[in-house]
Amino acid sequence: MAFILDDILLSPIKFTVWLGEKLRDAAYQEMTDESKIHEGLLQLQMRFEMDEISEDEYAKEEGQLMEKLEMIRKMKEEGSG
């Protein structure tokens, strides 16, 4: 009987913890998604090849995207190690 009562009383706390873990996992997945960076690099390359941006703009934006990609890879490395 005490176990059932404990489950009833603690279920809101357990649900909150579970929800927090799911939100944390989703945020981490979103933050470490390399595919968005790769897509951005491809779009940047297309814009440059179509003369929509200058070489300086291309270099600047590419540098920013590469920094983000490196940061993501470091986060993944720290998370797994």
C-alpha positions in Angstrom: 0.0 0.0 0.0 2.8 2.4 0.8 4.4 1.8 -2.6 1.2 2.8 -4.4 0.8 5.9 -2.2 4.5 6.8 -3.0 3.9 6.4 -6.7 0.8 8.6 -6.6 2.5 11.3 -4.6 5.7 11.3 -6.6 4.3 10.9 -10.0 4.1 14.7 -10.7 7.8 15.0 -9.7 8.7 12.0 -11.8 6.8 13.4 -14.8 8.6 16.8 -14.4 12.0 15.1 -14.3 11.1 13.0 -17.3 9.9 16.0 -19.2 13.0 18.0 -18.3 15.2 15.1 -19.6 13.3 15.0 -22.9 13.6 18.7 -23.4 17.3 18.6 -22.6 17.9 15.8 -25.0 15.9 17.6 -27.7 17.9 20.8 -27.2 21.2 19.0 -27.3 20.2 17.2 -30.5 19.2 20.6 -32.0 22.4 22.2 -30.9 24.6 19.4 -32.3 22.9 19.0 -35.7 25.7 19.2 -38.2 23.4 18.8 -41.2 22.1 22.4 -40.8 25.7 23.7 -41.0 26.4 21.6 -44.1 23.2 22.9 -45.7 24.2 26.4 -44.9 27.6 25.9 -46.5 26.0 24.5 -49.6 23.7 27.5 -49.8 26.5 29.8 -49.3 28.5 28.2 -52.1 25.5 28.5 -54.4 25.1 32.1 -53.6 28.7 32.8 -54.3 28.7 30.9 -57.6 25.6 32.8 -58.7 27.4 36.1 -57.8 24.9 37.0 -55.2 27.6 37.7 -52.7 31.2 38.9 -52.9 34.3 36.8 -52.2 34.8 38.8 -48.9 31.2 38.1 -47.8 31.6 34.4 -48.7 34.9 34.1 -46.7 33.3 35.8 -43.7 30.2 33.7 -43.7 32.1 30.5 -44.4 34.4 31.2 -41.4 31.4 31.7 -39.1 29.8 28.5 -40.3 33.1 26.6 -39.9 33.5 27.9 -36.4 30.0 26.7 -35.5 30.8 23.3 -37.0 34.0 23.0 -35.0 32.1 24.0 -31.8 29.5 21.3 -32.5 32.2 18.7 -33.0 33.9 19.7 -29.8 30.6 19.5 -27.9 30.0 16.0 -29.3 33.5 15.0 -28.4 33.2 16.2 -24.8 29.8 14.6 -24.5 31.0 11.2 -25.6 34.4 11.3 -23.8 
